[in-house]
């Protein structure tokens, strides 16, 4: 099959180029582009979240929920005058009574830190937070625009800082992503051109690589746009930034594999036709299998419980599959058409010199005692890095805190934090329902006192605390049978610490209710922190399910390609250890060095699958080359000959892929910095430690038994011997040792 495709490339290269060009033009001309809009809250949440159900129930019982993702902040550290406070309340009442035409359809509820609502407030008389409530059907973008208009309505004379809230943070994240994405794309393209150009000492090869990636990205984005319109599957806004880095990275990987083989054959004097045939036959099975592993691996995200994962999975799978198809069709065809010109001016006749010390190190590493020490040493280093996971994964929604410090939404939230407590912008709603509960004031008062004494609770508003009247902010439902509290934590409501505090409070609450005499009440939690708890719990459930399926997918493809039962197991153990080390180091870096509160909740699930599959990609390339050599010579000699040659291509490809993802850090949002760090660290682990040291050492330690049940001389899926180049191959193999 591979040999037949090699012949097709040799004789029909122009036709393959025309096919790819026609596909690119057709997708651009006839398929819709992917929608450009912020990720909706629904896509980020579990199905049927209880927190939203509690908020709707509270709105029905009380007229409005406690929690709202829209707020406006006023602050003067020297103190807000009585006239400013009166004017703020008067303006809120005017809006509430629909007397301001431009702000109709909203309700404004100002909270002053003068009133002592939050006992642990850092200041008094300096800050007002006005919560804005909109009809449930109001689109998030329109609601936040109205929130900004309300801030303008208050004006600078009333010391207005600006609009803030969870929805505002999501919209600002989307705007920042759009504004920096082109910079990310440009920087990534420039880096790939430099890396591939320097590695191959060529001008046209890196340009062809970027051209292939650009064509593949265009086609993939149009396919995703078509899928979005046909299926209603909304692609997350985070998809585009990651898709750019992934597409450039994998197309560079596959191009480098083709380029290095063709370049070596051309250097040894093979005619262009035979060199391209050799490279195509040798690499196409490896590239196809590697691409299939990544595509099917990331598709396992469809088993996640969040809409984000169910969209991200097929989006990434289509991105990888498109890059794979374009690479397999276009790169060998252009190699055939351009030939040695593709590697000008760095193509020289004769093989590159092999330094003597490299030979000695390579042979030394293939001795079993040395290989065993290398295996133990690498696993020990990975285990040390993985200790960052000893306390689990600190996951949060990362909304306001993920924005740059000078972003208006972040500035306003920080002003509210300084005047009240960090949880004031999004208090958590505790809803209690029981017949006659409105008449049990002593028990409700005792419960409020107990809640205020809980760790990390900055304040509680409940029975007897009704600063905004009977309708909004009321502690008791007008029809009876329900009471509620607003619980304010001492940390950002959407970050990992607050989510952890609420989880502990949820476990403690049943005992508190029994102690104060409210054991029969039905409990509900609402607000951003409650949504965070449900989202993180759903993420943890998805993590084990999706990762287990991804391991199974990788195992099946490794089993089919390597035709061995034992080798896929130790290769996946090595990949799993590198994955744990990656997240351990990521946690250390962001929590201990940068002092953030944790990781974005979706990164461990989405990127575990992606990193695991990319690791198998390199496994296939390294072990496939080693075992092909082992069909001709003793295993230790095969490792010494094949691993360094495969390692050179992997080094170029790995550095390019790592830097592609590192460029995501240009987007000034914390989740993209985490993505850039985690992907970069893992790929560098794979490139310089796992695939270059650990995997060859594992092959040596496991010996021929590691290939069981495959025979030592058996022809396999990557046995792509070519009669036209066999004499040359034997000569090259002899030089490799």
C-alpha positions as CSV (number, residue, x, y, z in Angstrom):
1,X,0.0,0.0,0.0
2,X,2.7,2.4,1.0
3,X,4.8,1.5,-2.1
4,X,1.8,2.0,-4.3
5,X,1.2,5.5,-2.9
6,X,4.9,6.2,-3.3
7,X,4.6,5.4,-7.0
8,X,1.4,7.5,-7.3
9,X,3.3,10.5,-5.8
10,X,6.2,10.0,-8.2
11,X,4.1,9.9,-11.4
12,X,1.0,12.0,-10.5
13,X,2.5,14.8,-8.2
14,X,1.0,17.7,-10.2
15,X,-2.5,16.1,-9.9
16,X,-2.2,15.8,-6.1
17,X,-1.3,19.5,-5.9
18,X,-4.3,20.4,-8.1
19,X,-6.6,18.3,-5.8
20,X,-5.4,20.1,-2.7
21,X,-5.7,23.5,-4.3
22,X,-9.2,22.7,-5.5
23,X,-10.2,21.5,-2.0
24,X,-8.9,24.8,-0.5
25,X,-10.7,26.9,-3.1
26,X,-13.9,24.9,-2.8
27,X,-14.0,25.1,1.0
28,X,-13.3,28.9,0.9
29,X,-15.9,29.5,-1.8
30,X,-18.7,27.3,-0.7
31,X,-18.4,26.5,3.0
32,X,-19.3,29.0,5.8
33,X,-16.6,30.3,8.2
34,X,-16.6,29.3,11.8
35,X,-18.8,31.7,14.0
36,X,-17.0,34.4,15.9
37,X,-18.7,34.9,19.2
38,X,-17.8,34.4,22.9
39,X,-18.3,31.0,24.3
40,X,-21.7,30.9,26.0
41,X,-22.1,30.1,29.6
42,X,-24.2,27.1,28.8
43,X,-21.3,25.5,26.8
44,X,-19.1,25.8,29.9
45,X,-21.5,24.3,32.4
46,X,-22.7,20.8,33.2
47,X,-26.0,19.7,31.8
48,X,-29.0,20.9,33.9
49,X,-26.9,22.5,36.7
50,X,-28.6,22.6,40.0
51,X,-27.2,26.1,40.7
52,X,-29.1,27.6,37.8
53,X,-32.3,25.8,38.9
54,X,-31.9,27.3,42.4
55,X,-31.5,30.8,40.9
56,X,-34.6,30.4,38.8
57,X,-36.5,29.1,41.7
58,X,-35.3,32.0,43.9
59,X,-36.3,34.5,41.2
60,X,-39.8,33.0,41.2
61,X,-40.1,33.0,45.0
62,X,-38.4,36.3,45.8
63,X,-38.7,38.3,42.6
64,X,-34.9,38.1,41.9
65,X,-32.0,35.8,42.7
66,X,-29.2,36.9,44.9
67,X,-26.5,36.2,42.3
68,X,-26.1,38.1,39.0
69,X,-23.1,38.2,36.7
70,X,-23.5,42.0,36.2
71,X,-22.3,44.7,38.6
72,X,-21.1,48.3,38.7
73,X,-18.5,49.5,41.2
74,X,-18.0,53.0,42.7
75,X,-15.2,53.6,45.1
76,X,-13.2,56.4,46.7
77,X,-10.6,55.3,49.2
78,X,-11.0,58.6,51.1
79,X,-14.7,57.9,51.6
80,X,-17.9,58.4,49.6
81,X,-19.8,61.4,50.7
82,X,-23.4,61.2,51.9
83,X,-24.5,63.1,48.8
84,X,-22.9,60.5,46.5
85,X,-24.5,57.7,48.5
86,X,-27.9,59.3,48.3
87,X,-27.5,60.1,44.6
88,X,-26.6,56.5,43.9
89,X,-29.7,55.1,45.6
90,X,-31.9,57.7,43.9
91,X,-30.5,56.7,40.5
92,X,-31.0,53.0,41.2
93,X,-34.7,53.7,42.2
94,X,-35.2,55.7,39.0
95,X,-34.0,52.7,36.9
96,X,-36.0,50.3,39.0
97,X,-39.2,52.3,38.3
98,X,-38.3,52.4,34.5
99,X,-37.8,56.2,34.5
100,X,-34.6,56.0,32.5
101,X,-35.5,55.1,28.8
102,X,-32.0,53.9,27.9
103,X,-31.9,51.5,30.9
104,X,-35.3,50.0,30.8
105,X,-35.7,46.3,31.6
106,X,-33.2,46.1,34.4
107,X,-33.3,46.3,38.2
108,X,-30.5,48.0,40.1
109,X,-29.7,47.0,43.7
110,X,-26.9,49.1,45.3
111,X,-25.0,47.7,48.3
112,X,-22.9,50.1,50.4
113,X,-20.1,49.0,52.6
114,X,-21.3,51.8,55.0
115,X,-24.1,49.5,56.1
116,X,-21.8,46.8,57.6
117,X,-23.3,44.0,55.5
118,X,-19.9,42.3,55.3
119,X,-18.5,42.4,58.8
120,X,-15.0,41.7,57.6
121,X,-15.0,44.5,55.0
122,X,-11.6,46.0,54.6
123,X,-13.1,49.5,54.5
124,X,-16.2,51.4,55.5
125,X,-18.0,54.1,53.6
126,X,-15.7,53.9,50.6
127,X,-17.4,51.5,48.1
128,X,-20.8,50.8,46.5
129,X,-21.5,47.7,44.4
130,X,-24.7,47.9,42.3
131,X,-26.0,44.6,41.2
132,X,-28.0,44.6,38.0
133,X,-30.7,42.1,37.2
134,X,-32.1,41.4,33.6
135,X,-34.8,39.2,32.3
136,X,-33.6,35.6,31.8
137,X,-34.0,35.9,28.0
138,X,-31.6,38.9,27.7
139,X,-28.5,37.9,25.7
140,X,-25.3,38.1,27.7
141,X,-23.7,40.6,25.3
142,X,-26.6,43.0,25.4
143,X,-26.9,42.7,29.2
144,X,-23.2,43.6,29.7
145,X,-23.6,46.5,27.2
146,X,-26.4,47.8,29.4
147,X,-24.2,47.3,32.5
148,X,-21.6,49.6,30.9
149,X,-24.3,52.1,30.1
150,X,-25.4,52.0,33.7
151,X,-21.8,52.8,34.7
152,X,-21.8,55.8,32.3
153,X,-25.2,56.8,33.8
154,X,-23.7,57.0,37.2
155,X,-20.7,58.9,35.8
156,X,-17.4,60.0,37.2
157,X,-18.9,62.5,39.6
158,X,-20.2,59.6,41.7
159,X,-16.7,58.0,41.7
160,X,-17.7,55.2,39.3
161,X,-14.9,52.7,38.6
162,X,-16.7,50.6,36.0
163,X,-18.6,47.5,35.1
164,X,-17.6,44.0,36.2
165,X,-18.9,40.5,36.7
166,X,-18.6,37.0,35.3
167,X,-20.2,37.6,32.0
168,X,-18.2,40.7,31.5
169,X,-15.0,38.7,32.1
170,X,-16.0,36.1,29.5
171,X,-16.7,38.9,26.9
172,X,-13.4,40.6,27.7
173,X,-11.6,37.2,27.3
174,X,-13.1,36.8,23.9
175,X,-12.1,40.4,22.8
176,X,-8.5,39.9,24.0
177,X,-8.3,36.6,22.2
178,X,-9.5,38.2,18.9
179,X,-7.1,41.1,19.3
180,X,-4.0,39.0,19.8
181,X,-4.7,36.0,17.7
182,X,-3.1,37.4,14.6
183,X,0.0,38.3,16.6
184,X,0.1,34.7,17.8
185,X,-0.3,33.3,14.2
186,X,2.5,35.6,12.9
187,X,5.0,34.8,15.6
188,X,4.3,31.1,15.3
189,X,4.8,31.2,11.5
190,X,8.1,33.2,11.9
191,X,9.4,30.7,14.4
192,X,8.6,27.7,12.3
193,X,10.3,29.3,9.3
194,X,13.4,29.9,11.3
195,X,13.5,26.5,13.0
196,X,12.9,24.4,9.9
197,X,15.1,26.7,7.8
198,X,18.0,26.5,10.2
199,X,17.7,22.8,10.8
200,X,17.5,21.9,7.1
201,X,19.7,24.9,6.0
202,X,17.0,25.6,3.3
203,X,14.9,28.4,2.1
204,X,11.9,26.8,0.4
205,X,11.3,23.9,2.8
206,X,10.1,26.1,5.7
207,X,8.0,28.1,3.3
208,X,6.3,24.9,2.0
209,X,5.7,23.8,5.5
210,X,3.9,27.0,6.4
211,X,2.0,27.0,3.1
212,X,0.7,23.4,3.9
213,X,-0.3,24.4,7.4
214,X,-2.2,27.5,6.1
215,X,-4.1,25.5,3.5
216,X,-5.0,22.8,6.1
217,X,-6.1,25.5,8.6
218,X,-8.3,27.2,6.0
219,X,-10.0,23.9,5.1
220,X,-10.4,22.8,8.7
221,X,-12.0,26.1,9.8
222,X,-14.5,25.9,6.9
223,X,-15.4,22.3,7.7
224,X,-15.9,23.3,11.3
225,X,-18.1,26.2,10.2
226,X,-20.2,23.9,8.1
227,X,-20.5,21.5,10.9
228,X,-21.5,24.3,13.2
229,X,-24.4,25.4,11.0
230,X,-25.6,21.9,10.2
231,X,-25.4,20.3,13.7
232,X,-25.7,23.3,16.0
233,X,-22.5,22.3,17.7
234,X,-21.0,25.5,18.9
235,X,-17.2,25.6,18.7
236,X,-15.6,27.1,21.8
237,X,-13.8,30.4,21.4
238,X,-10.7,28.8,22.9
239,X,-10.6,26.4,19.9
240,X,-9.2,28.9,17.4
241,X,-6.0,29.8,19.3
242,X,-5.2,26.2,20.1
243,X,-6.2,25.1,16.5
244,X,-3.6,27.5,15.0
245,X,-0.8,26.2,17.2
246,X,-1.8,22.6,16.7
247,X,-2.1,22.8,13.0
248,X,1.2,24.6,12.5
249,X,2.9,22.1,14.9
250,X,1.6,18.8,13.5
251,X,2.1,19.9,9.8
252,X,5.6,20.9,10.7
253,X,6.1,17.5,12.4
254,X,4.9,15.5,9.4
255,X,6.8,17.7,6.9
256,X,10.0,17.3,8.8
257,X,9.7,13.5,8.8
258,X,9.3,13.6,5.0
259,X,12.0,16.2,4.4
260,X,14.7,14.5,6.5
261,X,14.3,11.2,4.8
262,X,14.3,12.7,1.3
263,X,17.2,15.0,2.1
264,X,19.3,12.1,3.3
265,X,18.6,10.1,0.2
266,X,19.4,13.0,-2.1
267,X,22.6,13.6,-0.2
268,X,23.6,10.1,-0.9
269,X,23.2,10.6,-4.6
270,X,19.8,9.1,-5.2
271,X,17.8,10.6,-8.1
272,X,14.9,12.8,-7.1
273,X,12.3,10.3,-8.2
274,X,13.7,7.5,-6.1
275,X,14.5,9.7,-3.1
276,X,10.9,10.9,-3.0
277,X,9.6,7.4,-3.5
278,X,11.8,6.2,-0.6
279,X,10.7,9.1,1.7
280,X,7.0,8.6,0.9
281,X,7.1,4.8,1.4
282,X,9.1,5.1,4.6
283,X,7.1,7.9,6.3
284,X,3.5,7.7,5.1
285,X,2.5,4.7,7.2
286,X,4.1,6.3,10.2
287,X,2.4,9.7,9.6
288,X,-1.0,8.2,8.9
289,X,-0.9,6.1,12.0
290,X,0.4,9.0,14.1
291,X,-2.3,11.3,12.8
292,X,-5.0,8.8,13.4
293,X,-3.8,8.3,17.0
294,X,-4.1,12.1,17.6
295,X,-7.4,12.5,15.8
296,X,-9.2,9.6,17.5
297,X,-7.5,10.4,20.8
298,X,-8.8,13.9,21.0
299,X,-12.2,12.8,19.7
300,X,-12.6,10.9,23.0
301,X,-13.4,14.3,24.5
302,X,-16.9,13.8,23.1
303,X,-17.5,11.5,26.1
304,X,-17.0,14.5,28.5
305,X,-20.0,15.7,30.5
306,X,-19.5,19.4,29.6
307,X,-20.6,21.0,26.3
308,X,-17.2,22.5,26.1
309,X,-15.5,19.1,25.8
310,X,-18.1,17.7,23.4
311,X,-17.3,20.7,21.1
312,X,-13.6,20.8,21.7
313,X,-13.1,17.1,20.9
314,X,-14.5,17.0,17.4
315,X,-13.0,20.4,16.7
316,X,-9.5,19.3,17.4
317,X,-10.1,15.9,15.7
318,X,-11.1,17.6,12.5
319,X,-8.2,20.0,12.8
320,X,-5.7,17.2,13.1
321,X,-7.3,15.0,10.4
322,X,-7.2,17.9,7.9
323,X,-3.6,18.6,8.7
324,X,-2.8,14.9,8.2
325,X,-4.5,14.6,4.9
326,X,-3.0,17.8,3.4
327,X,0.5,16.8,4.7
328,X,0.3,13.3,3.2
329,X,-1.0,14.7,-0.2
330,X,0.9,17.9,-0.6
331,X,4.3,17.5,1.0
332,X,5.5,14.4,-1.0
333,X,4.0,15.9,-4.2
334,X,5.9,19.2,-3.8
335,X,9.0,17.2,-2.9
336,X,8.7,15.4,-6.3
337,X,8.1,18.7,-8.2
338,X,10.9,20.8,-6.5
339,X,13.4,18.0,-5.7
340,X,16.8,19.3,-4.6
341,X,15.7,22.9,-5.0
342,X,13.6,22.5,-1.9
343,X,16.7,22.1,0.2
344,X,18.8,24.8,-1.4
345,X,21.4,26.0,-0.4
346,X,22.1,23.5,2.3
347,X,22.0,20.3,0.3
348,X,25.5,18.8,0.0
349,X,26.5,15.5,-1.5
350,X,27.5,12.8,1.0
351,X,26.2,12.0,4.4
352,X,26.6,14.5,7.3
353,X,29.6,13.7,9.5
354,X,28.8,11.8,12.7
355,X,30.7,13.0,15.7
356,X,32.7,10.3,17.5
357,X,31.4,11.2,21.0
358,X,27.8,10.8,19.7
359,X,28.7,7.2,18.6
360,X,30.2,6.4,21.9
361,X,27.3,7.8,24.0
362,X,24.8,6.0,21.7
363,X,26.6,2.6,22.1
364,X,27.1,3.1,25.8
365,X,23.4,3.8,26.3
366,X,22.4,0.5,24.6
367,X,24.2,-1.6,27.3
368,X,21.6,-3.1,29.5
369,X,23.0,-2.0,32.9
370,X,23.3,1.6,31.6
371,X,19.9,1.5,30.0
372,X,18.4,0.3,33.3
373,X,20.0,3.2,35.1
374,X,18.6,5.6,32.5
375,X,15.1,4.2,32.9
376,X,15.2,4.4,36.7
377,X,16.8,7.9,36.6
378,X,14.2,9.3,34.1
379,X,11.3,7.8,36.0
380,X,12.7,9.3,39.3
381,X,12.9,12.7,37.7
382,X,9.4,12.5,36.3
383,X,8.1,11.3,39.7
384,X,9.7,14.3,41.4
385,X,8.1,16.7,39.0
386,X,4.7,14.9,39.5
387,X,4.7,15.7,43.2
388,X,3.0,18.9,42.3
389,X,-0.2,16.8,42.0
390,X,0.1,15.6,45.7
391,X,-2.9,17.7,46.7
392,X,-4.9,17.1,43.6
393,X,-5.7,19.5,40.7
394,X,-6.7,23.0,42.0
395,X,-9.4,23.8,39.4
396,X,-11.4,27.0,38.9
397,X,-13.4,28.8,36.3
398,X,-10.7,31.5,35.9
399,X,-12.8,34.5,34.8
400,X,-12.1,37.9,36.2
401,X,-8.7,36.9,37.7
402,X,-7.5,35.6,34.4
403,X,-7.7,39.1,32.8
404,X,-4.7,41.5,32.6
405,X,-4.4,43.7,35.7
406,X,-5.3,46.8,33.8
407,X,-8.4,45.4,32.1
408,X,-11.5,47.6,33.1
409,X,-13.4,44.5,34.3
410,X,-10.5,43.4,36.4
411,X,-9.9,47.0,37.8
412,X,-13.6,47.3,38.8
413,X,-13.6,43.9,40.5
414,X,-10.4,44.7,42.4
415,X,-12.0,48.0,43.6
416,X,-14.9,46.0,45.0
417,X,-12.6,43.5,46.6
418,X,-10.7,46.4,48.4
419,X,-13.9,48.0,49.7
420,X,-15.7,44.8,50.7
421,X,-14.2,41.3,50.3
422,X,-13.1,39.4,47.2
423,X,-16.4,37.5,47.1
424,X,-18.7,40.5,47.0
425,X,-19.1,40.7,43.2
426,X,-20.7,37.2,43.1
427,X,-22.2,36.2,46.5
428,X,-23.4,32.6,46.9
429,X,-27.1,32.1,47.5
430,X,-28.2,29.6,50.1
431,X,-32.0,28.8,49.7
432,X,-33.9,27.0,52.4
433,X,-37.4,25.7,51.9
434,X,-39.7,24.3,54.6
435,X,-43.3,25.0,55.6
436,X,-43.5,27.9,58.1
437,X,-39.7,28.6,57.9
438,X,-40.4,32.4,57.8
439,X,-41.7,32.2,61.4
440,X,-38.6,30.5,62.8
441,X,-36.5,33.6,63.3
442,X,-34.4,32.4,66.3
443,X,-33.3,29.3,64.4
444,X,-32.5,31.3,61.2
445,X,-30.6,33.8,63.3
446,X,-28.5,31.0,64.9
447,X,-27.8,29.5,61.4
448,X,-26.6,32.9,60.2
449,X,-24.2,33.2,63.1
450,X,-23.0,29.6,62.5
451,X,-22.4,30.4,58.8
452,X,-20.4,33.6,59.7
453,X,-18.1,31.5,61.9
454,X,-17.2,29.1,59.1
455,X,-13.6,29.3,57.7
456,X,-13.2,31.7,54.8
457,X,-16.7,33.2,55.1
458,X,-16.3,37.0,55.0
459,X,-19.9,37.8,55.6
460,X,-23.5,36.5,55.5
461,X,-26.7,38.5,54.6
462,X,-29.9,36.9,55.8
463,X,-32.8,37.2,58.2
464,X,-33.0,40.7,59.6
465,X,-30.6,42.1,56.9
466,X,-32.8,43.6,54.2
467,X,-31.1,46.9,53.3
468,X,-32.8,47.1,49.9
469,X,-36.4,46.6,50.9
470,X,-38.9,43.8,50.7
471,X,-38.7,42.9,47.0
472,X,-35.1,42.5,46.1
473,X,-32.5,41.1,48.5
474,X,-35.3,40.0,50.9
475,X,-34.5,37.1,53.2
476,X,-38.1,35.7,53.1
477,X,-40.3,34.7,50.2
478,X,-43.5,36.9,50.1
479,X,-45.7,33.7,49.9
480,X,-43.8,32.0,52.8
481,X,-42.1,28.6,52.9
482,X,-38.7,29.9,51.9
483,X,-35.8,31.8,53.3
484,X,-32.3,32.6,52.0
485,X,-28.9,33.9,52.7
486,X,-26.2,35.5,50.7
487,X,-22.8,34.0,51.6
488,X,-19.7,36.1,50.8
489,X,-16.3,34.3,50.7
490,X,-13.0,35.8,51.3
491,X,-11.6,34.9,47.8
492,X,-12.6,35.3,44.2
493,X,-15.9,33.5,43.7
494,X,-14.9,31.6,40.5
495,X,-11.4,30.5,41.6
496,X,-10.3,27.2,43.1
497,X,-10.1,28.4,46.8
498,X,-13.7,29.7,46.9
499,X,-14.9,26.5,45.1
500,X,-13.1,24.4,47.7
501,X,-14.5,26.5,50.6
502,X,-18.1,26.0,49.3
503,X,-17.6,22.3,48.9
504,X,-16.5,22.1,52.5
505,X,-19.5,24.2,53.6
506,X,-21.9,22.0,51.6
507,X,-20.6,19.0,53.6
508,X,-20.9,20.9,56.9
509,X,-24.3,22.4,56.3
510,X,-26.5,19.4,57.2
511,X,-24.9,19.2,60.6
512,X,-25.3,22.9,61.1
513,X,-29.0,22.7,60.2
514,X,-29.6,19.9,62.7
515,X,-27.9,21.9,65.5
516,X,-30.0,25.0,65.0
517,X,-33.3,23.1,64.6
518,X,-33.7,23.4,60.8
519,X,-32.9,19.8,59.9
520,X,-36.0,19.3,57.8
521,X,-35.3,22.2,55.4
522,X,-34.6,21.5,51.7
523,X,-31.3,23.1,50.7
524,X,-30.2,24.7,47.4
525,X,-27.1,26.6,46.4
526,X,-26.9,29.2,43.6
527,X,-24.4,31.7,42.2
528,X,-21.1,31.6,40.3
529,X,-19.3,29.6,43.1
530,X,-22.0,27.0,43.2
531,X,-21.8,26.7,39.4
532,X,-18.0,26.4,39.8
533,X,-18.5,23.5,42.2
534,X,-20.7,21.6,39.8
535,X,-18.4,22.3,36.9
536,X,-15.3,21.1,38.6
537,X,-17.0,18.0,39.9
538,X,-18.2,17.3,36.3
539,X,-14.7,17.9,35.0
540,X,-13.2,15.4,37.5
541,X,-15.8,12.8,36.4
542,X,-14.9,13.5,32.7
543,X,-11.2,13.4,33.4
544,X,-11.0,9.8,34.4
545,X,-13.6,8.6,31.8
546,X,-12.0,10.5,28.9
547,X,-8.4,9.7,29.8
548,X,-9.2,6.0,30.2
549,X,-10.7,6.0,26.7
550,X,-7.8,8.0,25.3
551,X,-5.3,5.4,26.8
552,X,-7.4,2.6,25.2
553,X,-7.4,4.4,21.8
554,X,-3.6,4.9,21.9
555,X,-3.1,1.3,23.0
556,X,-5.1,-0.1,20.1
557,X,-3.3,2.0,17.5
558,X,0.1,1.2,19.0
559,X,-0.9,-2.5,19.1
560,X,-1.9,-2.5,15.4
561,X,1.1,-0.6,14.2
562,X,3.8,-2.2,16.3
563,X,2.2,-5.7,16.3
564,X,3.2,-6.2,19.9
565,X,1.2,-6.6,23.0
566,X,3.9,-5.7,25.5
567,X,5.5,-2.7,23.9
568,X,2.4,-0.5,23.9
569,X,2.1,-1.0,27.6
570,X,5.5,0.3,28.6
571,X,5.3,3.1,26.1
572,X,2.0,4.2,27.6
573,X,3.4,4.0,31.1
574,X,6.2,6.3,29.9
575,X,3.6,8.7,28.4
576,X,1.5,8.6,31.6
577,X,4.5,9.4,33.7
578,X,5.5,12.3,31.5
579,X,1.9,13.6,31.6
580,X,1.8,13.5,35.4
581,X,5.1,15.3,35.5
582,X,3.9,18.0,33.2
583,X,0.9,18.8,35.3
584,X,2.9,18.6,38.5
585,X,5.4,21.2,37.1
586,X,2.6,23.3,35.8
587,X,1.0,23.5,39.2
588,X,4.3,24.3,40.9
589,X,5.0,27.1,38.4
590,X,1.6,28.8,38.4
591,X,0.8,28.4,42.1
592,X,4.2,28.6,43.8
593,X,6.1,30.9,41.3
594,X,3.3,33.1,39.8
595,X,1.0,32.8,42.9
596,X,-2.1,32.1,40.9
597,X,-5.0,30.2,42.6
598,X,-5.0,27.2,40.3
599,X,-5.6,26.0,36.8
600,X,-8.5,26.5,34.4
601,X,-10.9,23.6,34.9
602,X,-11.0,22.4,31.3
603,X,-7.2,22.1,30.7
604,X,-6.5,18.8,32.5
605,X,-9.1,17.0,30.5
606,X,-8.7,18.5,27.1
607,X,-4.9,18.7,27.2
608,X,-4.3,15.3,28.9
609,X,-5.8,13.7,25.8
610,X,-4.0,15.9,23.4
611,X,-0.6,15.4,25.1
612,X,-1.0,11.7,25.4
613,X,-1.9,11.3,21.7
614,X,1.0,13.6,20.6
615,X,3.3,11.4,22.8
616,X,2.2,8.3,21.0
617,X,2.9,10.2,17.7
618,X,6.6,10.3,18.6
619,X,6.5,6.8,20.0
620,X,5.4,5.5,16.6
621,X,8.2,7.3,14.9
622,X,11.0,6.2,17.2
623,X,10.0,2.6,17.9
624,X,8.9,2.0,14.3
625,X,12.4,3.0,13.1
626,X,14.1,1.0,15.8
627,X,12.1,-2.2,15.1
628,X,12.6,-1.9,11.4
629,X,16.4,-1.9,12.1
630,X,15.9,-4.8,14.6
631,X,14.6,-6.9,11.7
632,X,18.0,-6.7,10.2
633,X,20.4,-6.7,13.1
634,X,20.7,-7.3,16.9
635,X,18.4,-5.1,19.0
636,X,21.1,-3.2,20.8
637,X,22.7,-2.3,17.5
638,X,19.3,-1.4,16.0
639,X,18.7,1.1,18.9
640,X,22.2,2.6,18.5
641,X,21.7,3.0,14.8
642,X,18.1,4.1,14.5
643,X,17.4,6.2,17.7
644,X,20.0,9.0,16.9
645,X,18.7,9.3,13.4
646,X,15.1,9.4,14.5
647,X,16.1,11.7,17.3
648,X,17.3,14.4,14.9
649,X,14.0,14.6,13.2
650,X,12.1,14.5,16.5
651,X,14.2,17.3,17.9
652,X,13.4,19.6,15.1
653,X,9.7,18.6,15.0
654,X,9.4,18.7,18.8
655,X,11.0,22.2,19.2
656,X,8.7,23.5,16.5
657,X,5.6,22.0,18.1
658,X,6.6,23.2,21.6
659,X,7.3,26.8,20.4
660,X,4.0,26.8,18.4
661,X,2.1,26.3,21.6
662,X,4.4,28.6,23.6
663,X,3.2,31.4,21.3
664,X,-0.2,31.1,22.9
665,X,1.2,33.1,25.8
666,X,1.0,36.2,23.6
667,X,-2.7,36.1,24.3
668,X,-2.8,37.9,27.8
669,X,-5.3,35.6,29.4
670,X,-4.2,33.1,32.2
671,X,-5.7,30.0,30.5
672,X,-3.6,30.6,27.4
673,X,-0.5,31.0,29.5
674,X,-1.3,27.7,31.2
675,X,-1.9,26.0,27.9
676,X,1.4,27.4,26.5
677,X,3.4,26.3,29.5
678,X,1.8,22.8,29.9
679,X,2.1,22.0,26.2
680,X,5.6,23.4,25.8
681,X,6.9,21.5,28.9
682,X,5.4,18.2,27.9
683,X,6.6,18.4,24.3
684,X,10.1,19.2,25.4
685,X,9.9,16.3,27.9
686,X,8.9,14.1,25.0
687,X,11.6,15.5,22.7
688,X,14.6,15.5,24.9
689,X,13.9,13.0,27.7
690,X,11.2,10.5,27.0
691,X,11.6,9.7,23.3
692,X,15.3,10.4,23.1
693,X,16.4,8.7,26.3
694,X,13.6,6.8,28.1
695,X,12.0,5.0,25.2
696,X,15.2,3.7,23.6
697,X,16.4,2.6,27.1
698,X,13.1,0.8,27.7
699,X,13.4,-1.0,24.3
700,X,16.9,-2.2,25.4
701,X,15.9,-3.2,28.9
702,X,12.8,-5.2,27.6
703,X,14.8,-6.8,24.9
704,X,13.3,-9.0,22.2
705,X,10.7,-10.0,24.6
706,X,9.2,-6.6,24.4
707,X,8.3,-7.3,20.8
708,X,6.2,-10.3,21.7
709,X,4.3,-11.8,19.9
710,X,6.0,-10.2,16.9
711,X,8.8,-12.3,15.5
712,X,12.3,-10.9,15.3
713,X,12.4,-11.0,11.5
714,X,8.8,-10.5,10.8
715,X,7.8,-8.0,8.2
716,X,5.4,-5.5,9.7
717,X,3.3,-2.4,9.0
718,X,6.3,-0.2,8.7
719,X,8.4,-2.7,6.7
720,X,8.6,-0.5,3.7
721,X,11.7,-1.9,1.9
722,X,12.1,-0.5,-1.6
723,X,14.2,-2.6,-4.1
724,X,15.3,0.6,-5.7
725,X,17.0,1.9,-2.6
726,X,17.9,-1.2,-0.7
727,X,21.6,-1.0,-1.6
728,X,21.7,2.6,-0.5
729,X,19.9,1.8,2.7
730,X,22.4,-1.0,3.6
731,X,25.2,1.5,3.1
732,X,23.5,4.1,5.3
733,X,22.8,1.6,8.0
734,X,26.4,0.6,8.0
735,X,27.5,4.2,8.5
736,X,24.9,4.7,11.3
737,X,26.9,2.3,13.5
